[in-house]
Amino acid sequence: MDLWVVWLVKAVLIYGGLITLAAGMTLAERKVSAWIQWRIGPNRVGPWGLLQPLADGIKFLFKEEMVPQDANPVLFRLAPMMAAMPPMIAVAVIPFAGELTILGHATTLSIADIDLSAIFVVAIGGLSVYGVILGGWSSNSKYSLLGGLRASAQMVSYELSLLLCILAVVVLSGSLDLRVIVAGQSGSLFAWNLWTQPLAFLLFVVATFAETNRHPFDFAECEPELVGGFHTEYSSMKFALFFIGEYCAMIVMACLTVTFFLGGPEVPFWPAAPWFIQLACFLAKAGFFLFLFLWVRWTLPRFRFDQLMALGWKVMLPLALLNLFVTGALVSLGVLD
Amino acid sequence: MVIVKRKELSFSERLFLPEIARALSHSLRTLFRKKITRQYPEEPLLTTAVTRGQPRLLEKEDGHLACVSCGLCEIACPAYAITIDGQETDRFIEREPERFEIDMLRCILCGFCEEACPKDAIFMSNELELADYSREALIYDIEKLKRPASALAERMEYIRKINDRWSTSSST
């Protein structure tokens, strides 16, 4: 059990980092998309455009807030919060680094100590779709409604594969505690779950794209068909909250990928690294997956909706079930431990 | 009737993953390509003698316009952008414009005035930027239109070359 001061310090550190990273992601998104299109990207606000997220934030705060006449006033205002909160809660259980000392107390760099953190993180993460569905429904607009409907259908299809992949990892490490899952991957580069669960890793990464509504699965937004999808009617900071939620969800998903498959904060070839090296290593690994989100966005075209459903139910779900079955069989036979 | 034969996808193509990896490597390479953005106010647009910018009046070395206010450009102008009032002078040329106005909001930069001019007095300059706060400010008078020969030299040279070509072809 941690002292409350230690908790406070860790919470401020991690949430400050999360929000800063989410703001940085908006700039990174624009920069990477510009580079892939041979452009330069934002470079006017601050050196190298670094203050652009801040300028955007100020702009969003001062924009007029519009609520459609026939919208459900309560749910319309609630939805952006419901979209932004879950990933911020889910980040609390991710172990960013191993042992460290804050104000003379030894602790680990994760805000909450929960035995069932793997369950917690997917349970809370699954809530974020409610923000999207409610936002789409309460706007009382056909485009928003279609966006929300698509989001819900997509979540149901891909959350299953996502959970089955996590379950395979849980079976392998024998615990639902993220810290134990990380500890099980320590020792060497080849102890990472990536090598024993390559199929689960692949399916997990694909499912994270669908979970976070990113290309090529961004059917909830889908500009050419649905104007803006679920956030068509939103403006000012409410609109920005959806984006903060989306970027936080991307960060959480990248962190989870690293935690489940790439050994979390494990530094390759240096098991006894100090905590800040571990944190840097964790962020570097997560950073690759964050870059992958942007990279894939400007590479793959959007699927058709029936293709998305076919891929989810006919390909990913059977593969994930097969993977779980084989993993379970091998573990119970004692081939894997 | 056209029968379109669809190519059967091979197994690796139906698997998507190798093709996705190929696409990702392609977009990763474009990430490091030379940027083609022109940062406009700092890097102005490139112009040549052929650039047909806004029309400008030639100011001779003695400080007077080359224009004799014959009104041919006014007639040639398809957008009715030019307004000329002439007046007499004591100089050898005898006539000069008292008022020469081009409404830059009407001007379509066609270059007919330049072609019509018998005295080589109006040229399409390389000036492209046109912005102001009111419509009145964009009706340019003589003061705003006149340019010394040095500013128009490249275009004047080009137009003389064009005119020479016409004259030689008509004579043969």
Chai-1 contact restraints between the chains, C-beta under 6 A:
chainA,res_idxA,chainB,res_idxB,connection_type,confidence,min_distance_angstrom,max_distance_angstrom,comment,restraint_id
A,W35,B,L31,contact,1.0,0.0,6.0,A-B,restraint_1
A,I36,B,S27,contact,1.0,0.0,6.0,A-B,restraint_2
A,I36,B,T30,contact,1.0,0.0,6.0,A-B,restraint_3
A,I36,B,L31,contact,1.0,0.0,6.0,A-B,restraint_4
A,W38,B,R33,contact,1.0,0.0,6.0,A-B,restraint_5
A,W38,B,K35,contact,1.0,0.0,6.0,A-B,restraint_6
A,W38,B,I36,contact,1.0,0.0,6.0,A-B,restraint_7
A,R39,B,T37,contact,1.0,0.0,6.0,A-B,restraint_8
A,I40,B,K35,contact,1.0,0.0,6.0,A-B,restraint_9
A,I40,B,T37,contact,1.0,0.0,6.0,A-B,restraint_10
A,W298,B,S27,contact,1.0,0.0,6.0,A-B,restraint_11
A,T299,B,A23,contact,1.0,0.0,6.0,A-B,restraint_12
A,T299,B,L24,contact,1.0,0.0,6.0,A-B,restraint_13
A,T299,B,S27,contact,1.0,0.0,6.0,A-B,restraint_14
